[in-house]
Amino acid sequence: PSKAVRVVVKGRVQGVFFRDWTVETARALGLAGWVRNRRDGTVEALLSGEPARVDEMVSRRLPVGPPAAAVTAVLPSPADPLDPSEGFHRKPTA
């Protein structure tokens, strides 16, 4: 069974290639979903896939982020899994 999590990432996460890094990292882990900037300065993402890989992204990858980022919080909440064929992509700012 798939697992899906919606996360809000806080800190210095806009203007530091965070979305591109998230797309690359999520695709490397075989996850489906999306990432976007939010007007409040956070980054929001939906991560869907094999539970161990979703957990890896949420607990180990996102808290570190790309080199220029400074993540202060990763706030996960449950979400409905996506079809893996949707892949992982960027969405417009919300």
PDB file as gemmi writes it, atoms N, CA and C in Angstrom:
CRYST1    1.000    1.000    1.000  90.00  90.00  90.00 P 1                      
ATOM      1  N   PRO A   1       0.830  -1.217   0.000  1.00  0.00           N  
ATOM      2  CA  PRO A   1       0.000   0.000   0.000  1.00  0.00           C  
ATOM      3  C   PRO A   1       0.858   1.258   0.000  1.00  0.00           C  
ATOM      4  N   SER A   2       0.343   2.289  -0.636  1.00  0.00           N  
ATOM      5  CA  SER A   2       1.059   3.555  -0.673  1.00  0.00           C  
ATOM      6  C   SER A   2       0.737   4.388   0.550  1.00  0.00           C  
ATOM      7  N   LYS A   3       1.629   5.318   0.823  1.00  0.00           N  
ATOM      8  CA  LYS A   3       1.435   6.291   1.899  1.00  0.00           C  
ATOM      9  C   LYS A   3       1.568   7.666   1.277  1.00  0.00           C  
ATOM     10  N   ALA A   4       0.800   8.629   1.777  1.00  0.00           N  
ATOM     11  CA  ALA A   4       0.934   9.993   1.274  1.00  0.00           C  
ATOM     12  C   ALA A   4       0.919  10.956   2.450  1.00  0.00           C  
ATOM     13  N   VAL A   5       1.738  12.001   2.320  1.00  0.00           N  
ATOM     14  CA  VAL A   5       1.853  13.017   3.364  1.00  0.00           C  
ATOM     15  C   VAL A   5       1.920  14.384   2.688  1.00  0.00           C  
ATOM     16  N   ARG A   6       1.178  15.337   3.246  1.00  0.00           N  
ATOM     17  CA  ARG A   6       1.337  16.737   2.839  1.00  0.00           C  
ATOM     18  C   ARG A   6       2.240  17.394   3.860  1.00  0.00           C  
ATOM     19  N   VAL A   7       3.260  18.086   3.397  1.00  0.00           N  
ATOM     20  CA  VAL A   7       4.181  18.736   4.326  1.00  0.00           C  
ATOM     21  C   VAL A   7       4.262  20.227   4.036  1.00  0.00           C  
ATOM     22  N   VAL A   8       4.415  20.992   5.098  1.00  0.00           N  
ATOM     23  CA  VAL A   8       4.751  22.407   4.994  1.00  0.00           C  
ATOM     24  C   VAL A   8       6.153  22.560   5.580  1.00  0.00           C  
ATOM     25  N   VAL A   9       7.056  23.149   4.793  1.00  0.00           N  
ATOM     26  CA  VAL A   9       8.446  23.316   5.207  1.00  0.00           C  
ATOM     27  C   VAL A   9       8.685  24.791   5.496  1.00  0.00           C  
ATOM     28  N   LYS A  10       9.164  25.072   6.707  1.00  0.00           N  
ATOM     29  CA  LYS A  10       9.410  26.450   7.129  1.00  0.00           C  
ATOM     30  C   LYS A  10      10.904  26.716   7.215  1.00  0.00           C  
ATOM     31  N   GLY A  11      11.262  28.000   7.150  1.00  0.00           N  
ATOM     32  CA  GLY A  11      12.657  28.401   7.238  1.00  0.00           C  
ATOM     33  C   GLY A  11      13.027  29.220   6.014  1.00  0.00           C  
ATOM     34  N   ARG A  12      14.342  29.251   5.699  1.00  0.00           N  
ATOM     35  CA  ARG A  12      14.789  29.922   4.473  1.00  0.00           C  
ATOM     36  C   ARG A  12      14.713  28.892   3.365  1.00  0.00           C  
ATOM     37  N   VAL A  13      13.521  28.813   2.727  1.00  0.00           N  
ATOM     38  CA  VAL A  13      13.262  27.733   1.771  1.00  0.00           C  
ATOM     39  C   VAL A  13      12.767  28.250   0.417  1.00  0.00           C  
ATOM     40  N   GLN A  14      12.716  29.570   0.245  1.00  0.00           N  
ATOM     41  CA  GLN A  14      12.369  30.114  -1.070  1.00  0.00           C  
ATOM     42  C   GLN A  14      13.580  30.863  -1.608  1.00  0.00           C  
ATOM     43  N   GLY A  15      13.781  30.747  -2.933  1.00  0.00           N  
ATOM     44  CA  GLY A  15      14.930  31.406  -3.552  1.00  0.00           C  
ATOM     45  C   GLY A  15      16.236  30.672  -3.320  1.00  0.00           C  
ATOM     46  N   VAL A  16      16.166  29.410  -2.892  1.00  0.00           N  
ATOM     47  CA  VAL A  16      17.383  28.629  -2.638  1.00  0.00           C  
ATOM     48  C   VAL A  16      17.340  27.294  -3.389  1.00  0.00           C  
ATOM     49  N   PHE A  17      16.598  27.254  -4.500  1.00  0.00           N  
ATOM     50  CA  PHE A  17      16.459  26.054  -5.327  1.00  0.00           C  
ATOM     51  C   PHE A  17      15.765  24.917  -4.579  1.00  0.00           C  
ATOM     52  N   PHE A  18      14.967  25.248  -3.543  1.00  0.00           N  
ATOM     53  CA  PHE A  18      14.339  24.201  -2.741  1.00  0.00           C  
ATOM     54  C   PHE A  18      13.365  23.369  -3.564  1.00  0.00           C  
ATOM     55  N   ARG A  19      12.568  24.023  -4.423  1.00  0.00           N  
ATOM     56  CA  ARG A  19      11.600  23.254  -5.208  1.00  0.00           C  
ATOM     57  C   ARG A  19      12.288  22.328  -6.197  1.00  0.00           C  
ATOM     58  N   ASP A  20      13.298  22.820  -6.912  1.00  0.00           N  
ATOM     59  CA  ASP A  20      14.003  21.974  -7.875  1.00  0.00           C  
ATOM     60  C   ASP A  20      14.674  20.800  -7.166  1.00  0.00           C  
ATOM     61  N   TRP A  21      15.280  21.071  -6.002  1.00  0.00           N  
ATOM     62  CA  TRP A  21      15.911  20.011  -5.218  1.00  0.00           C  
ATOM     63  C   TRP A  21      14.872  18.980  -4.768  1.00  0.00           C  
ATOM     64  N   THR A  22      13.696  19.462  -4.365  1.00  0.00           N  
ATOM     65  CA  THR A  22      12.638  18.553  -3.921  1.00  0.00           C  
ATOM     66  C   THR A  22      12.178  17.661  -5.065  1.00  0.00           C  
ATOM     67  N   VAL A  23      12.005  18.240  -6.264  1.00  0.00           N  
ATOM     68  CA  VAL A  23      11.605  17.447  -7.431  1.00  0.00           C  
ATOM     69  C   VAL A  23      12.648  16.370  -7.714  1.00  0.00           C  
ATOM     70  N   GLU A  24      13.921  16.757  -7.751  1.00  0.00           N  
ATOM     71  CA  GLU A  24      14.985  15.785  -8.048  1.00  0.00           C  
ATOM     72  C   GLU A  24      15.034  14.685  -6.999  1.00  0.00           C  
ATOM     73  N   THR A  25      14.946  15.064  -5.721  1.00  0.00           N  
ATOM     74  CA  THR A  25      15.064  14.102  -4.629  1.00  0.00           C  
ATOM     75  C   THR A  25      13.865  13.155  -4.607  1.00  0.00           C  
ATOM     76  N   ALA A  26      12.669  13.711  -4.766  1.00  0.00           N  
ATOM     77  CA  ALA A  26      11.461  12.886  -4.757  1.00  0.00           C  
ATOM     78  C   ALA A  26      11.453  11.913  -5.937  1.00  0.00           C  
ATOM     79  N   ARG A  27      11.871  12.395  -7.114  1.00  0.00           N  
ATOM     80  CA  ARG A  27      11.930  11.503  -8.283  1.00  0.00           C  
ATOM     81  C   ARG A  27      12.949  10.399  -8.054  1.00  0.00           C  
ATOM     82  N   ALA A  28      14.082  10.727  -7.439  1.00  0.00           N  
ATOM     83  CA  ALA A  28      15.114   9.718  -7.175  1.00  0.00           C  
ATOM     84  C   ALA A  28      14.591   8.644  -6.223  1.00  0.00           C  
ATOM     85  N   LEU A  29      13.698   9.029  -5.319  1.00  0.00           N  
ATOM     86  CA  LEU A  29      13.110   8.071  -4.378  1.00  0.00           C  
ATOM     87  C   LEU A  29      11.884   7.372  -4.958  1.00  0.00           C  
ATOM     88  N   GLY A  30      11.496   7.734  -6.187  1.00  0.00           N  
ATOM     89  CA  GLY A  30      10.356   7.102  -6.828  1.00  0.00           C  
ATOM     90  C   GLY A  30       9.008   7.571  -6.313  1.00  0.00           C  
ATOM     91  N   LEU A  31       8.956   8.801  -5.787  1.00  0.00           N  
ATOM     92  CA  LEU A  31       7.709   9.318  -5.231  1.00  0.00           C  
ATOM     93  C   LEU A  31       6.893  10.057  -6.279  1.00  0.00           C  
ATOM     94  N   ALA A  32       5.583  10.075  -6.084  1.00  0.00           N  
ATOM     95  CA  ALA A  32       4.686  10.923  -6.867  1.00  0.00           C  
ATOM     96  C   ALA A  32       4.293  12.115  -6.008  1.00  0.00           C  
ATOM     97  N   GLY A  33       3.797  13.168  -6.662  1.00  0.00           N  
ATOM     98  CA  GLY A  33       3.323  14.321  -5.912  1.00  0.00           C  
ATOM     99  C   GLY A  33       3.734  15.626  -6.549  1.00  0.00           C  
ATOM    100  N   TRP A  34       3.833  16.660  -5.716  1.00  0.00           N  
ATOM    101  CA  TRP A  34       4.141  18.000  -6.216  1.00  0.00           C  
ATOM    102  C   TRP A  34       4.756  18.850  -5.111  1.00  0.00           C  
ATOM    103  N   VAL A  35       5.336  19.970  -5.518  1.00  0.00           N  
ATOM    104  CA  VAL A  35       5.902  20.940  -4.574  1.00  0.00           C  
ATOM    105  C   VAL A  35       5.587  22.329  -5.104  1.00  0.00           C  
ATOM    106  N   ARG A  36       5.356  23.276  -4.193  1.00  0.00           N  
ATOM    107  CA  ARG A  36       5.094  24.655  -4.596  1.00  0.00           C  
ATOM    108  C   ARG A  36       5.480  25.602  -3.467  1.00  0.00           C  
ATOM    109  N   ASN A  37       5.805  26.845  -3.861  1.00  0.00           N  
ATOM    110  CA  ASN A  37       5.976  27.915  -2.883  1.00  0.00           C  
ATOM    111  C   ASN A  37       4.612  28.390  -2.429  1.00  0.00           C  
ATOM    112  N   ARG A  38       4.566  28.912  -1.204  1.00  0.00           N  
ATOM    113  CA  ARG A  38       3.349  29.544  -0.696  1.00  0.00           C  
ATOM    114  C   ARG A  38       3.654  31.003  -0.388  1.00  0.00           C  
ATOM    115  N   ARG A  39       2.629  31.837  -0.486  1.00  0.00           N  
ATOM    116  CA  ARG A  39       2.835  33.269  -0.320  1.00  0.00           C  
ATOM    117  C   ARG A  39       3.332  33.641   1.071  1.00  0.00           C  
ATOM    118  N   ASP A  40       3.143  32.734   2.049  1.00  0.00           N  
ATOM    119  CA  ASP A  40       3.615  33.040   3.408  1.00  0.00           C  
ATOM    120  C   ASP A  40       5.102  32.733   3.605  1.00  0.00           C  
ATOM    121  N   GLY A  41       5.793  32.342   2.523  1.00  0.00           N  
ATOM    122  CA  GLY A  41       7.226  32.092   2.611  1.00  0.00           C  
ATOM    123  C   GLY A  41       7.592  30.645   2.874  1.00  0.00           C  
ATOM    124  N   THR A  42       6.592  29.774   3.028  1.00  0.00           N  
ATOM    125  CA  THR A  42       6.865  28.354   3.228  1.00  0.00           C  
ATOM    126  C   THR A  42       6.843  27.631   1.882  1.00  0.00           C  
ATOM    127  N   VAL A  43       7.264  26.380   1.911  1.00  0.00           N  
ATOM    128  CA  VAL A  43       7.144  25.485   0.768  1.00  0.00           C  
ATOM    129  C   VAL A  43       6.214  24.354   1.178  1.00  0.00           C  
ATOM    130  N   GLU A  44       5.286  24.004   0.281  1.00  0.00           N  
ATOM    131  CA  GLU A  44       4.330  22.935   0.537  1.00  0.00           C  
ATOM    132  C   GLU A  44       4.568  21.822  -0.468  1.00  0.00           C  
ATOM    133  N   ALA A  45       4.458  20.575   0.003  1.00  0.00           N  
ATOM    134  CA  ALA A  45       4.655  19.447  -0.901  1.00  0.00           C  
ATOM    135  C   ALA A  45       3.695  18.323  -0.551  1.00  0.00           C  
ATOM    136  N   LEU A  46       3.327  17.568  -1.566  1.00  0.00           N  
ATOM    137  CA  LEU A  46       2.578  16.329  -1.374  1.00  0.00           C  
ATOM    138  C   LEU A  46       3.477  15.200  -1.846  1.00  0.00           C  
ATOM    139  N   LEU A  47       3.731  14.242  -0.956  1.00  0.00           N  
ATOM    140  CA  LEU A  47       4.632  13.135  -1.240  1.00  0.00           C  
ATOM    141  C   LEU A  47       3.861  11.838  -1.133  1.00  0.00           C  
ATOM    142  N   SER A  48       3.887  11.034  -2.185  1.00  0.00           N  
ATOM    143  CA  SER A  48       3.100   9.808  -2.220  1.00  0.00           C  
ATOM    144  C   SER A  48       3.946   8.674  -2.767  1.00  0.00           C  
ATOM    145  N   GLY A  49       3.863   7.510  -2.112  1.00  0.00           N  
ATOM    146  CA  GLY A  49       4.614   6.359  -2.609  1.00  0.00           C  
ATOM    147  C   GLY A  49       4.817   5.317  -1.539  1.00  0.00           C  
ATOM    148  N   GLU A  50       5.874   4.528  -1.717  1.00  0.00           N  
ATOM    149  CA  GLU A  50       6.216   3.468  -0.773  1.00  0.00           C  
ATOM    150  C   GLU A  50       6.464   4.100   0.606  1.00  0.00           C  
ATOM    151  N   PRO A  51       5.824   3.572   1.669  1.00  0.00           N  
ATOM    152  CA  PRO A  51       5.909   4.223   2.988  1.00  0.00           C  
ATOM    153  C   PRO A  51       7.326   4.526   3.468  1.00  0.00           C  
ATOM    154  N   ALA A  52       8.256   3.586   3.284  1.00  0.00           N  
ATOM    155  CA  ALA A  52       9.629   3.812   3.765  1.00  0.00           C  
ATOM    156  C   ALA A  52      10.280   4.978   3.024  1.00  0.00           C  
ATOM    157  N   ARG A  53       9.940   5.139   1.740  1.00  0.00           N  
ATOM    158  CA  ARG A  53      10.542   6.219   0.953  1.00  0.00           C  
ATOM    159  C   ARG A  53       9.907   7.572   1.287  1.00  0.00           C  
ATOM    160  N   VAL A  54       8.599   7.571   1.560  1.00  0.00           N  
ATOM    161  CA  VAL A  54       7.948   8.802   2.018  1.00  0.00           C  
ATOM    162  C   VAL A  54       8.561   9.234   3.350  1.00  0.00           C  
ATOM    163  N   ASP A  55       8.741   8.269   4.269  1.00  0.00           N  
ATOM    164  CA  ASP A  55       9.326   8.587   5.571  1.00  0.00           C  
ATOM    165  C   ASP A  55      10.753   9.116   5.422  1.00  0.00           C  
ATOM    166  N   GLU A  56      11.518   8.512   4.513  1.00  0.00           N  
ATOM    167  CA  GLU A  56      12.887   8.969   4.240  1.00  0.00           C  
ATOM    168  C   GLU A  56      12.886  10.436   3.815  1.00  0.00           C  
ATOM    169  N   MET A  57      11.982  10.796   2.921  1.00  0.00           N  
ATOM    170  CA  MET A  57      11.895  12.178   2.426  1.00  0.00           C  
ATOM    171  C   MET A  57      11.510  13.129   3.562  1.00  0.00           C  
ATOM    172  N   VAL A  58      10.500  12.741   4.346  1.00  0.00           N  
ATOM    173  CA  VAL A  58       9.973  13.637   5.381  1.00  0.00           C  
ATOM    174  C   VAL A  58      10.940  13.777   6.556  1.00  0.00           C  
ATOM    175  N   SER A  59      11.539  12.663   6.997  1.00  0.00           N  
ATOM    176  CA  SER A  59      12.316  12.716   8.234  1.00  0.00           C  
ATOM    177  C   SER A  59      13.805  12.950   8.022  1.00  0.00           C  
ATOM    178  N   ARG A  60      14.307  12.608   6.821  1.00  0.00           N  
ATOM    179  CA  ARG A  60      15.758  12.719   6.607  1.00  0.00           C  
ATOM    180  C   ARG A  60      16.165  13.717   5.536  1.00  0.00           C  
ATOM    181  N   ARG A  61      15.403  13.815   4.446  1.00  0.00           N  
ATOM    182  CA  ARG A  61      15.829  14.683   3.341  1.00  0.00           C  
ATOM    183  C   ARG A  61      15.335  16.123   3.508  1.00  0.00           C  
ATOM    184  N   LEU A  62      14.020  16.291   3.699  1.00  0.00           N  
ATOM    185  CA  LEU A  62      13.469  17.646   3.793  1.00  0.00           C  
ATOM    186  C   LEU A  62      14.045  18.467   4.947  1.00  0.00           C  
ATOM    187  N   PRO A  63      14.303  17.889   6.130  1.00  0.00           N  
ATOM    188  CA  PRO A  63      14.853  18.711   7.211  1.00  0.00           C  
ATOM    189  C   PRO A  63      16.235  19.291   6.892  1.00  0.00           C  
ATOM    190  N   VAL A  64      16.946  18.684   5.941  1.00  0.00           N  
ATOM    191  CA  VAL A  64      18.264  19.176   5.544  1.00  0.00           C  
ATOM    192  C   VAL A  64      18.126  20.115   4.345  1.00  0.00           C  
ATOM    193  N   GLY A  65      17.460  19.641   3.298  1.00  0.00           N  
ATOM    194  CA  GLY A  65      17.247  20.470   2.112  1.00  0.00           C  
ATOM    195  C   GLY A  65      18.515  20.678   1.311  1.00  0.00           C  
ATOM    196  N   PRO A  66      18.447  21.549   0.298  1.00  0.00           N  
ATOM    197  CA  PRO A  66      19.628  21.859  -0.509  1.00  0.00           C  
ATOM    198  C   PRO A  66      20.601  22.731   0.286  1.00  0.00           C  
ATOM    199  N   PRO A  67      21.835  22.882  -0.204  1.00  0.00           N  
ATOM    200  CA  PRO A  67      22.880  23.566   0.581  1.00  0.00           C  
ATOM    201  C   PRO A  67      22.515  24.962   1.088  1.00  0.00           C  
ATOM    202  N   ALA A  68      21.831  25.774   0.291  1.00  0.00           N  
ATOM    203  CA  ALA A  68      21.567  27.162   0.692  1.00  0.00           C  
ATOM    204  C   ALA A  68      20.356  27.307   1.619  1.00  0.00           C  
ATOM    205  N   ALA A  69      19.610  26.239   1.794  1.00  0.00           N  
ATOM    206  CA  ALA A  69      18.394  26.323   2.604  1.00  0.00           C  
ATOM    207  C   ALA A  69      18.715  26.268   4.099  1.00  0.00           C  
ATOM    208  N   ALA A  70      17.795  26.802   4.902  1.00  0.00           N  
ATOM    209  CA  ALA A  70      17.888  26.695   6.359  1.00  0.00           C  
ATOM    210  C   ALA A  70      16.489  26.309   6.852  1.00  0.00           C  
ATOM    211  N   VAL A  71      16.253  24.996   6.977  1.00  0.00           N  
ATOM    212  CA  VAL A  71      14.925  24.501   7.354  1.00  0.00           C  
ATOM    213  C   VAL A  71      14.763  24.580   8.870  1.00  0.00           C  
ATOM    214  N   THR A  72      13.658  25.186   9.315  1.00  0.00           N  
ATOM    215  CA  THR A  72      13.398  25.281  10.750  1.00  0.00           C  
ATOM    216  C   THR A  72      12.305  24.316  11.199  1.00  0.00           C  
ATOM    217  N   ALA A  73      11.444  23.881  10.272  1.00  0.00           N  
ATOM    218  CA  ALA A  73      10.382  22.942  10.641  1.00  0.00           C  
ATOM    219  C   ALA A  73       9.863  22.225   9.407  1.00  0.00           C  
ATOM    220  N   VAL A  74       9.488  20.952   9.594  1.00  0.00           N  
ATOM    221  CA  VAL A  74       8.792  20.167   8.573  1.00  0.00           C  
ATOM    222  C   VAL A  74       7.523  19.651   9.239  1.00  0.00           C  
ATOM    223  N   LEU A  75       6.367  20.136   8.770  1.00  0.00           N  
ATOM    224  CA  LEU A  75       5.094  19.831   9.420  1.00  0.00           C  
ATOM    225  C   LEU A  75       4.270  18.918   8.529  1.00  0.00           C  
ATOM    226  N   PRO A  76       4.233  17.604   8.831  1.00  0.00           N  
ATOM    227  CA  PRO A  76       3.491  16.664   7.993  1.00  0.00           C  
ATOM    228  C   PRO A  76       2.044  16.487   8.441  1.00  0.00           C  
ATOM    229  N   SER A  77       1.172  16.208   7.480  1.00  0.00           N  
ATOM    230  CA  SER A  77      -0.206  15.828   7.781  1.00  0.00           C  
ATOM    231  C   SER A  77      -0.627  14.771   6.772  1.00  0.00           C  
ATOM    232  N   PRO A  78      -1.544  13.869   7.147  1.00  0.00           N  
ATOM    233  CA  PRO A  78      -1.929  12.774   6.242  1.00  0.00           C  
ATOM    234  C   PRO A  78      -2.583  13.302   4.961  1.00  0.00           C  
ATOM    235  N   ALA A  79      -2.429  12.539   3.890  1.00  0.00           N  
ATOM    236  CA  ALA A  79      -3.043  12.900   2.610  1.00  0.00           C  
ATOM    237  C   ALA A  79      -3.433  11.613   1.891  1.00  0.00           C  
ATOM    238  N   ASP A  80      -4.213  11.758   0.819  1.00  0.00           N  
ATOM    239  CA  ASP A  80      -4.615  10.604   0.023  1.00  0.00           C  
ATOM    240  C   ASP A  80      -3.527  10.268  -0.994  1.00  0.00           C  
ATOM    241  N   PRO A  81      -3.127   8.998  -1.099  1.00  0.00           N  
ATOM    242  CA  PRO A  81      -2.095   8.613  -2.063  1.00  0.00           C  
ATOM    243  C   PRO A  81      -2.488   8.939  -3.512  1.00  0.00           C  
ATOM    244  N   LEU A  82      -1.472   9.190  -4.318  1.00  0.00           N  
ATOM    245  CA  LEU A  82      -1.653   9.490  -5.736  1.00  0.00           C  
ATOM    246  C   LEU A  82      -1.301   8.264  -6.566  1.00  0.00           C  
ATOM    247  N   ASP A  83      -1.769   8.249  -7.787  1.00  0.00           N  
ATOM    248  CA  ASP A  83      -1.344   7.247  -8.759  1.00  0.00           C  
ATOM    249  C   ASP A  83       0.138   7.494  -9.071  1.00  0.00           C  
ATOM    250  N   PRO A  84       0.996   6.476  -8.929  1.00  0.00           N  
ATOM    251  CA  PRO A  84       2.425   6.676  -9.196  1.00  0.00           C  
ATOM    252  C   PRO A  84       2.723   7.209 -10.590  1.00  0.00           C  
ATOM    253  N   SER A  85       1.837   6.940 -11.549  1.00  0.00           N  
ATOM    254  CA  SER A  85       2.091   7.387 -12.922  1.00  0.00           C  
ATOM    255  C   SER A  85       2.022   8.909 -13.053  1.00  0.00           C  
ATOM    256  N   GLU A  86       1.482   9.594 -12.035  1.00  0.00           N  
ATOM    257  CA  GLU A  86       1.429  11.058 -12.098  1.00  0.00           C  
ATOM    258  C   GLU A  86       2.811  11.688 -11.987  1.00  0.00           C  
ATOM    259  N   GLY A  87       3.784  10.952 -11.407  1.00  0.00           N  
ATOM    260  CA  GLY A  87       5.117  11.498 -11.268  1.00  0.00           C  
ATOM    261  C   GLY A  87       5.178  12.622 -10.253  1.00  0.00           C  
ATOM    262  N   PHE A  88       6.297  13.350 -10.257  1.00  0.00           N  
ATOM    263  CA  PHE A  88       6.507  14.432  -9.300  1.00  0.00           C  
ATOM    264  C   PHE A  88       6.826  15.703 -10.053  1.00  0.00           C  
ATOM    265  N   HIS A  89       6.159  16.805  -9.706  1.00  0.00           N  
ATOM    266  CA  HIS A  89       6.310  18.042 -10.469  1.00  0.00           C  
ATOM    267  C   HIS A  89       6.157  19.267  -9.586  1.00  0.00           C  
ATOM    268  N   ARG A  90       6.511  20.425 -10.156  1.00  0.00           N  
ATOM    269  CA  ARG A  90       6.312  21.706  -9.498  1.00  0.00           C  
ATOM    270  C   ARG A  90       4.938  22.236  -9.837  1.00  0.00           C  
ATOM    271  N   LYS A  91       4.335  22.919  -8.886  1.00  0.00           N  
ATOM    272  CA  LYS A  91       3.060  23.597  -9.122  1.00  0.00           C  
ATOM    273  C   LYS A  91       3.260  25.091  -8.878  1.00  0.00           C  
ATOM    274  N   PRO A  92       2.363  25.924  -9.434  1.00  0.00           N  
ATOM    275  CA  PRO A  92       2.487  27.374  -9.217  1.00  0.00           C  
ATOM    276  C   PRO A  92       2.313  27.735  -7.744  1.00  0.00           C  
ATOM    277  N   THR A  93       2.867  28.885  -7.366  1.00  0.00           N  
ATOM    278  CA  THR A  93       2.716  29.408  -6.015  1.00  0.00           C  
ATOM    279  C   THR A  93       1.241  29.495  -5.629  1.00  0.00           C  
ATOM    280  N   ALA A  94       0.936  29.155  -4.386  1.00  0.00           N  
ATOM    281  CA  ALA A  94      -0.436  29.200  -3.906  1.00  0.00           C  
ATOM    282  C   ALA A  94      -0.576  30.279  -2.834  1.00  0.00           C  
TER     283      ALA A  94                                                      
END                                                                             
